[in-house]
Amino acid sequence: MQPSPNLHSADTRRAVSEPQQFPPLELVNRPTVPTEQAAHYLLRRPQTLRGWACAETFPDGLRPVRINGRLAWPVAGIRAALGVA
Protein backbone atom coordinates (compact mmCIF):
# COMPACT_ATOMS: atom_id res chain seq x y z
CA MET A 1 0.00 0.00 0.00
CA GLN A 2 1.42 3.38 -1.00
CA PRO A 3 1.17 6.45 1.26
CA SER A 4 -1.50 8.97 0.44
CA PRO A 5 -0.17 12.03 -1.45
CA ASN A 6 -2.07 14.29 0.98
CA LEU A 7 -0.04 13.21 3.99
CA HIS A 8 2.92 15.35 4.93
CA SER A 9 6.23 14.09 6.18
CA ALA A 10 7.16 14.73 9.80
CA ASP A 11 9.66 17.37 8.62
CA THR A 12 6.97 19.27 6.74
CA ARG A 13 4.56 19.18 9.67
CA ARG A 14 7.28 20.35 12.04
CA ALA A 15 8.26 23.22 9.72
CA VAL A 16 4.66 24.40 9.49
CA SER A 17 4.02 24.22 13.23
CA GLU A 18 7.25 25.87 14.41
CA PRO A 19 7.25 29.69 14.45
CA GLN A 20 9.92 31.44 12.43
CA GLN A 21 12.93 32.77 14.27
CA PHE A 22 13.89 36.37 13.53
CA PRO A 23 16.94 38.31 14.78
CA PRO A 24 16.38 41.01 17.40
CA LEU A 25 15.29 44.31 15.84
CA GLU A 26 18.47 46.08 17.00
CA LEU A 27 20.56 43.63 14.92
CA VAL A 28 18.62 44.14 11.68
CA ASN A 29 20.74 46.17 9.24
CA ARG A 30 18.55 45.89 6.13
CA PRO A 31 16.43 48.88 5.07
CA THR A 32 13.24 46.80 4.83
CA VAL A 33 11.89 43.46 6.08
CA PRO A 34 9.11 41.19 4.78
CA THR A 35 5.61 41.26 6.25
CA GLU A 36 6.05 38.20 8.49
CA GLN A 37 9.17 39.66 10.09
CA ALA A 38 7.62 43.12 10.55
CA ALA A 39 4.55 41.52 12.16
CA HIS A 40 6.83 39.68 14.58
CA TYR A 41 8.47 42.91 15.73
CA LEU A 42 5.16 44.79 15.97
CA LEU A 43 3.44 41.93 17.83
CA ARG A 44 0.73 41.67 15.18
CA ARG A 45 -0.32 38.96 12.77
CA PRO A 46 0.95 39.29 9.18
CA GLN A 47 -2.61 39.64 7.90
CA THR A 48 -3.06 42.74 10.07
CA LEU A 49 -0.14 44.43 8.33
CA ARG A 50 -1.51 43.42 4.93
CA GLY A 51 -4.82 45.00 5.92
CA TRP A 52 -3.02 48.18 6.97
CA ALA A 53 -1.28 48.31 3.59
CA CYS A 54 -4.50 47.73 1.66
CA ALA A 55 -6.54 50.30 3.59
CA GLU A 56 -3.53 52.63 4.10
CA THR A 57 -4.22 52.78 7.84
CA PHE A 58 -0.70 51.98 9.05
CA PRO A 59 0.95 53.92 11.90
CA ASP A 60 2.77 57.15 10.98
CA GLY A 61 6.16 56.52 9.39
CA LEU A 62 5.44 52.88 8.64
CA ARG A 63 4.32 53.09 5.01
CA PRO A 64 5.28 49.83 3.25
CA VAL A 65 7.04 49.70 -0.10
CA ARG A 66 5.85 47.35 -2.81
CA ILE A 67 8.69 45.43 -4.45
CA ASN A 68 7.66 43.11 -7.28
CA GLY A 69 4.16 42.85 -5.83
CA ARG A 70 5.34 42.08 -2.30
CA LEU A 71 5.25 44.34 0.74
CA ALA A 72 8.50 45.45 2.32
CA TRP A 73 8.28 47.27 5.66
CA PRO A 74 10.91 49.92 6.50
CA VAL A 75 12.95 49.01 9.58
CA ALA A 76 13.19 52.71 10.51
CA GLY A 77 9.38 52.89 10.46
CA ILE A 78 9.08 49.81 12.67
CA ARG A 79 11.52 51.35 15.14
CA ALA A 80 9.58 54.64 15.07
CA ALA A 81 6.25 52.86 15.65
CA LEU A 82 7.76 51.06 18.63
CA GLY A 83 9.41 54.22 19.97
CA VAL A 84 12.89 52.72 19.66
CA ALA A 85 15.77 55.00 18.62
LODRENKOL-800340 format. One record per atom (N, C-alpha, C): residue in one letter; chain; atom name; z, y negated, x. Coordinates in steps of 0.001 Angstrom, whole numbers, padded with zeros to 6 digits. Last residue first. Layout:
% LODRENKOL-800340
+----+----+----+---------+---------+---------+
! aa ! ch ! at !      zz !      yy !      xx !
+----+----+----+---------+---------+---------+
!  A !  A ! CA !       Z !       Y !       X !
...
+----+----+----+---------+---------+---------+
//
This chain:
% LODRENKOL-800340
+----+----+----+---------+---------+---------+
! aa ! ch ! at !      zz !      yy !      xx !
+----+----+----+---------+---------+---------+
!  A !  A !  N !  019374 ! -054107 !  014867 !
!  A !  A ! CA !  018622 ! -055000 !  015769 !
!  A !  A !  C !  017583 ! -054253 !  016565 !
!  V !  A !  N !  019449 ! -053124 !  011505 !
!  V !  A ! CA !  019660 ! -052721 !  012891 !
!  V !  A !  C !  018806 ! -053620 !  013785 !
!  G !  A !  N !  019111 ! -053223 !  008779 !
!  G !  A ! CA !  019974 ! -054223 !  009411 !
!  G !  A !  C !  020340 ! -053865 !  010835 !
!  L !  A !  N !  017313 ! -051649 !  007515 !
!  L !  A ! CA !  018635 ! -051064 !  007762 !
!  L !  A !  C !  019612 ! -052056 !  008369 !
!  A !  A !  N !  015107 ! -053284 !  007551 !
!  A !  A ! CA !  015646 ! -052865 !  006254 !
!  A !  A !  C !  017046 ! -052276 !  006382 !
!  A !  A !  N !  014698 ! -053433 !  010332 !
!  A !  A ! CA !  015067 ! -054636 !  009584 !
!  A !  A !  C !  015688 ! -054264 !  008232 !
!  R !  A !  N !  013939 ! -050794 !  010892 !
!  R !  A ! CA !  015145 ! -051351 !  011518 !
!  R !  A !  C !  015634 ! -052596 !  010748 !
!  I !  A !  N !  011598 ! -050748 !  009411 !
!  I !  A ! CA !  012673 ! -049811 !  009078 !
!  I !  A !  C !  013979 ! -050339 !  009643 !
!  G !  A !  N !  010121 ! -052673 !  010788 !
!  G !  A ! CA !  010456 ! -052888 !  009383 !
!  G !  A !  C !  011587 ! -051976 !  008924 !
!  A !  A !  N !  009796 ! -051425 !  013254 !
!  A !  A ! CA !  010510 ! -052708 !  013192 !
!  A !  A !  C !  010938 ! -053006 !  011756 !
!  V !  A !  N !  008213 ! -049273 !  012490 !
!  V !  A ! CA !  009580 ! -049006 !  012952 !
!  V !  A !  C !  010404 ! -050293 !  012903 !
!  P !  A !  N !  006128 ! -049247 !  009667 !
!  P !  A ! CA !  006499 ! -049917 !  010913 !
!  P !  A !  C !  007970 ! -049679 !  011257 !
!  W !  A !  N !  004588 ! -046304 !  008538 !
!  W !  A ! CA !  005655 ! -047273 !  008284 !
!  W !  A !  C !  006098 ! -047908 !  009583 !
!  A !  A !  N !  001551 ! -045347 !  007259 !
!  A !  A ! CA !  002317 ! -045451 !  008502 !
!  A !  A !  C !  003309 ! -046587 !  008302 !
!  L !  A !  N ! -000194 ! -043221 !  005076 !
!  L !  A ! CA !  000735 ! -044335 !  005247 !
!  L !  A !  C !  001443 ! -044227 !  006588 !
!  R !  A !  N ! -003705 ! -042480 !  005261 !
!  R !  A ! CA ! -002297 ! -042076 !  005336 !
!  R !  A !  C ! -001427 ! -043310 !  005551 !
!  G !  A !  N ! -006317 ! -043319 !  005448 !
!  G !  A ! CA ! -005835 ! -042846 !  004157 !
!  G !  A !  C ! -004387 ! -042382 !  004145 !
!  N !  A !  N ! -006474 ! -044245 !  008106 !
!  N !  A ! CA ! -007281 ! -043109 !  007659 !
!  N !  A !  C ! -006731 ! -042494 !  006376 !
!  I !  A !  N ! -003613 ! -045862 !  007570 !
!  I !  A ! CA ! -004450 ! -045433 !  008688 !
!  I !  A !  C ! -005163 ! -044161 !  008259 !
!  R !  A !  N ! -002026 ! -048543 !  006171 !
!  R !  A ! CA ! -002808 ! -047347 !  005849 !
!  R !  A !  C ! -003750 ! -047060 !  007013 !
!  V !  A !  N !  001290 ! -049530 !  006624 !
!  V !  A ! CA ! -000098 ! -049697 !  007043 !
!  V !  A !  C ! -000821 ! -048412 !  006668 !
!  P !  A !  N !  003924 ! -050888 !  004529 !
!  P !  A ! CA !  003253 ! -049825 !  005283 !
!  P !  A !  C !  001810 ! -050196 !  005620 !
!  R !  A !  N !  006343 ! -053386 !  004857 !
!  R !  A ! CA !  005011 ! -053091 !  004324 !
!  R !  A !  C !  004327 ! -052007 !  005168 !
!  L !  A !  N !  008906 ! -054310 !  005294 !
!  L !  A ! CA !  008637 ! -052877 !  005437 !
!  L !  A !  C !  007266 ! -052483 !  004900 !
!  G !  A !  N !  009655 ! -056884 !  004773 !
!  G !  A ! CA !  009390 ! -056515 !  006156 !
!  G !  A !  C !  008998 ! -055075 !  006362 !
!  D !  A !  N !  011630 ! -056130 !  001936 !
!  D !  A ! CA !  010976 ! -057150 !  002768 !
!  D !  A !  C !  010822 ! -056659 !  004202 !
!  P !  A !  N !  011026 ! -052846 !  000466 !
!  P !  A ! CA !  011904 ! -053922 !  000952 !
!  P !  A !  C !  011134 ! -054897 !  001850 !
!  F !  A !  N !  008253 ! -052346 ! -001871 !
!  F !  A ! CA !  009046 ! -051977 ! -000697 !
!  F !  A !  C !  009945 ! -053142 ! -000285 !
!  T !  A !  N !  006472 ! -052355 ! -003943 !
!  T !  A ! CA !  007844 ! -052783 ! -004222 !
!  T !  A !  C !  008783 ! -052422 ! -003073 !
!  E !  A !  N !  003804 ! -051505 ! -004428 !
!  E !  A ! CA !  004100 ! -052627 ! -003531 !
!  E !  A !  C !  005474 ! -053230 ! -003833 !
!  A !  A !  N !  003213 ! -049187 ! -005675 !
!  A !  A ! CA !  003593 ! -050305 ! -006536 !
!  A !  A !  C !  003850 ! -051590 ! -005750 !
!  C !  A !  N !  002611 ! -047637 ! -003386 !
!  C !  A ! CA !  001665 ! -047726 ! -004496 !
!  C !  A !  C !  001944 ! -048956 ! -005358 !
!  A !  A !  N !  004889 ! -047884 ! -001810 !
!  A !  A ! CA !  003592 ! -048313 ! -001283 !
!  A !  A !  C !  002585 ! -048518 ! -002414 !
!  W !  A !  N !  006858 ! -046795 ! -003475 !
!  W !  A ! CA !  006967 ! -048180 ! -003017 !
!  W !  A !  C !  005606 ! -048704 ! -002570 !
!  G !  A !  N !  005868 ! -044169 ! -003619 !
!  G !  A ! CA !  005915 ! -044997 ! -004823 !
!  G !  A !  C !  006023 ! -046472 ! -004478 !
!  R !  A !  N !  006308 ! -043388 ! -001006 !
!  R !  A ! CA !  004931 ! -043416 ! -001505 !
!  R !  A !  C !  004845 ! -044265 ! -002770 !
!  L !  A !  N !  009083 ! -043503 ! -000973 !
!  L !  A ! CA !  008330 ! -044428 ! -000136 !
!  L !  A !  C !  006877 ! -044509 ! -000589 !
!  T !  A !  N !  009589 ! -041397 ! -002752 !
!  T !  A ! CA !  010074 ! -042740 ! -003060 !
!  T !  A !  C !  009294 ! -043774 ! -002263 !
!  Q !  A !  N !  008612 ! -039186 ! -001419 !
!  Q !  A ! CA !  007903 ! -039638 ! -002613 !
!  Q !  A !  C !  008349 ! -041035 ! -003036 !
!  P !  A !  N !  010516 ! -038770 !  000621 !
!  P !  A ! CA !  009179 ! -039292 !  000950 !
!  P !  A !  C !  008429 ! -039830 ! -000273 !
!  R !  A !  N !  013732 ! -040056 ! -000310 !
!  R !  A ! CA !  012768 ! -038960 ! -000323 !
!  R !  A !  C !  011387 ! -039545 ! -000021 !
!  R !  A !  N !  015927 ! -041773 !  001984 !
!  R !  A ! CA !  015183 ! -041675 !  000731 !
!  R !  A !  C !  014285 ! -040453 !  000815 !
!  L !  A !  N !  017048 ! -042762 !  004357 !
!  L !  A ! CA !  017827 ! -041926 !  003440 !
!  L !  A !  C !  017223 ! -041921 !  002034 !
!  L !  A !  N !  015548 ! -043931 !  006262 !
!  L !  A ! CA !  015970 ! -044788 !  005156 !
!  L !  A !  C !  016813 ! -044044 !  004119 !
!  Y !  A !  N !  014936 ! -041800 !  007957 !
!  Y !  A ! CA !  015728 ! -042910 !  008470 !
!  Y !  A !  C !  016301 ! -043779 !  007344 !
!  H !  A !  N !  013375 ! -040214 !  006184 !
!  H !  A ! CA !  014578 ! -039678 !  006828 !
!  H !  A !  C !  015489 ! -040811 !  007292 !
!  A !  A !  N !  011248 ! -041889 !  005633 !
!  A !  A ! CA !  012164 ! -041524 !  004554 !
!  A !  A !  C !  013469 ! -040975 !  005115 !
!  A !  A !  N !  009988 ! -041864 !  008127 !
!  A !  A ! CA !  010547 ! -043120 !  007615 !
!  A !  A !  C !  011558 ! -042832 !  006507 !
!  Q !  A !  N !  009150 ! -039178 !  008165 !
!  Q !  A ! CA !  010094 ! -039661 !  009171 !
!  Q !  A !  C !  010758 ! -040961 !  008705 !
!  E !  A !  N !  007351 ! -039118 !  006037 !
!  E !  A ! CA !  008490 ! -038203 !  006054 !
!  E !  A !  C !  009569 ! -038686 !  007028 !
!  T !  A !  N !  005396 ! -041100 !  006787 !
!  T !  A ! CA !  006248 ! -041260 !  005612 !
!  T !  A !  C !  007492 ! -040381 !  005665 !
!  P !  A !  N !  005295 ! -041695 !  010385 !
!  P !  A ! CA !  004785 ! -041191 !  009107 !
!  P !  A !  C !  005837 ! -041292 !  007998 !
!  V !  A !  N !  005737 ! -044875 !  012080 !
!  V !  A ! CA !  006085 ! -043464 !  011893 !
!  V !  A !  C !  005518 ! -043010 !  010556 !
!  T !  A !  N !  004725 ! -047272 !  014610 !
!  T !  A ! CA !  004835 ! -046797 !  013236 !
!  T !  A !  C !  005233 ! -045325 !  013226 !
!  P !  A !  N !  005056 ! -047740 !  017358 !
!  P !  A ! CA !  005068 ! -048883 !  016430 !
!  P !  A !  C !  005235 ! -048467 !  014967 !
!  R !  A !  N !  007452 ! -045721 !  019144 !
!  R !  A ! CA !  006127 ! -045894 !  018553 !
!  R !  A !  C !  006167 ! -047067 !  017584 !
!  N !  A !  N !  009938 ! -045082 !  020038 !
!  N !  A ! CA !  009243 ! -046169 !  020735 !
!  N !  A !  C !  007803 ! -046340 !  020257 !
!  V !  A !  N !  013084 ! -044093 !  019027 !
!  V !  A ! CA !  011676 ! -044137 !  018619 !
!  V !  A !  C !  011019 ! -045335 !  019280 !
!  L !  A !  N !  015757 ! -044232 !  019520 !
!  L !  A ! CA !  014919 ! -043627 !  020557 !
!  L !  A !  C !  013434 ! -043663 !  020223 !
!  E !  A !  N !  016955 ! -045251 !  017260 !
!  E !  A ! CA !  016997 ! -046080 !  018466 !
!  E !  A !  C !  016148 ! -045511 !  019609 !
!  L !  A !  N !  016699 ! -043122 !  015436 !
!  L !  A ! CA !  015840 ! -044309 !  015292 !
!  L !  A !  C !  015823 ! -045150 !  016559 !
!  P !  A !  N !  016667 ! -039846 !  016897 !
!  P !  A ! CA !  017396 ! -041009 !  016377 !
!  P !  A !  C !  016490 ! -042246 !  016388 !
!  P !  A !  N !  013917 ! -037660 !  015935 !
!  P !  A ! CA !  014778 ! -038307 !  016938 !
!  P !  A !  C !  015544 ! -039463 !  016308 !
!  F !  A !  N !  014132 ! -035151 !  013379 !
!  F !  A ! CA !  013534 ! -036371 !  013892 !
!  F !  A !  C !  014465 ! -036975 !  014931 !
!  Q !  A !  N !  013363 ! -032068 !  012029 !
!  Q !  A ! CA !  014269 ! -032770 !  012929 !
!  Q !  A !  C !  013530 ! -033977 !  013503 !
!  Q !  A !  N !  013000 ! -031019 !  008652 !
!  Q !  A ! CA !  012429 ! -031441 !  009917 !
!  Q !  A !  C !  013472 ! -032186 !  010729 !
!  P !  A !  N !  014871 ! -028283 !  007209 !
!  P !  A ! CA !  014454 ! -029686 !  007254 !
!  P !  A !  C !  013896 ! -030035 !  008631 !
!  E !  A !  N !  013665 ! -025091 !  006278 !
!  E !  A ! CA !  014409 ! -025874 !  007253 !
!  E !  A !  C !  013938 ! -027325 !  007248 !
!  S !  A !  N !  011875 ! -023937 !  004473 !
!  S !  A ! CA !  013233 ! -024219 !  004016 !
!  S !  A !  C !  014032 ! -025081 !  004996 !
!  V !  A !  N !  009506 ! -023587 !  005873 !
!  V !  A ! CA !  009493 ! -024396 !  004663 !
!  V !  A !  C !  010907 ! -024801 !  004279 !
!  A !  A !  N !  010277 ! -021908 !  007929 !
!  A !  A ! CA !  009725 ! -023220 !  008260 !
!  A !  A !  C !  009740 ! -024143 !  007044 !
!  R !  A !  N !  011033 ! -019625 !  006508 !
!  R !  A ! CA !  012040 ! -020345 !  007284 !
!  R !  A !  C !  011552 ! -021758 !  007587 !
!  R !  A !  N !  008583 ! -018802 !  005459 !
!  R !  A ! CA !  009670 ! -019181 !  004555 !
!  R !  A !  C !  010722 ! -019997 !  005284 !
!  T !  A !  N !  007242 ! -018234 !  007866 !
!  T !  A ! CA !  006742 ! -019274 !  006969 !
!  T !  A !  C !  007840 ! -019736 !  006031 !
!  D !  A !  N !  008784 ! -016129 !  008892 !
!  D !  A ! CA !  008623 ! -017372 !  009659 !
!  D !  A !  C !  008162 ! -018518 !  008766 !
!  A !  A !  N !  008472 ! -014141 !  006979 !
!  A !  A ! CA !  009803 ! -014730 !  007160 !
!  A !  A !  C !  009704 ! -016041 !  007923 !
!  S !  A !  N !  005395 ! -014730 !  005180 !
!  S !  A ! CA !  006184 ! -014095 !  006225 !
!  S !  A !  C !  007535 ! -014792 !  006330 !
!  H !  A !  N !  004910 ! -014639 !  001656 !
!  H !  A ! CA !  004926 ! -015346 !  002924 !
!  H !  A !  C !  005738 ! -014557 !  003938 !
!  L !  A !  N !  002698 ! -013251 ! -000716 !
!  L !  A ! CA !  003988 ! -013213 ! -000044 !
!  L !  A !  C !  003877 ! -013912 !  001302 !
!  N !  A !  N !  000151 ! -013166 ! -001647 !
!  N !  A ! CA !  000976 ! -014294 ! -002072 !
!  N !  A !  C !  002335 ! -014320 ! -001386 !
!  P !  A !  N ! -001070 ! -010818 ! -000920 !
!  P !  A ! CA ! -001446 ! -012030 ! -000170 !
!  P !  A !  C ! -000588 ! -013242 ! -000542 !
!  S !  A !  N !  001086 ! -007998 ! -000624 !
!  S !  A ! CA !  000441 ! -008968 ! -001499 !
!  S !  A !  C !  000099 ! -010229 ! -000702 !
!  P !  A !  N !  000416 ! -005365 !  001691 !
!  P !  A ! CA !  001255 ! -006445 !  001171 !
!  P !  A !  C !  000437 ! -007412 !  000330 !
!  Q !  A !  N ! -000913 ! -002157 !  000620 !
!  Q !  A ! CA ! -001003 ! -003380 !  001416 !
!  Q !  A !  C ! -000113 ! -004462 !  000816 !
!  M !  A !  N !  000000 !  001183 !  000839 !
!  M !  A ! CA !  000000 !  000000 !  000000 !
!  M !  A !  C !  000000 ! -001245 !  000884 !
+----+----+----+---------+---------+---------+
//
